[in-house]
Amino acid sequence: QVRLVESGGALVQPGESLKLSCTISGSIDRLNAMGWYRRAPGKQRELIATIFRTGPTNYSDDLKGRVTAFADMDMNTMYLHMNSLKPEDTAVYYCNARGDGSEYWGQGTQVTVSS
């Protein structure tokens, strides 16, 4: 079993940066990939980035260049750093982990971009 807890969501102004964290506990050694997703109001869930245990991190084409996703060496914490935030980045942000045929989700953290 794997548990994920996001933190760092906040109300920020357009143009600001924000860093989200996801703490991962449990059977971390079974995981082979982790990711960040978001769901904006009235929209479907959107993939932001996928971090692989081996290999480069993949980013959504829409967000590439404005976001950086990374994990610590033990893969027990991962981060999402976002720059130049826009109102359309307002969403609930989720972290995800998968391995051994299972998939796990955090409860989400709210990011609101508004002046």
Disulfide bonds with the S-S distance in Angstrom:
Cys22-Cys95 2.03
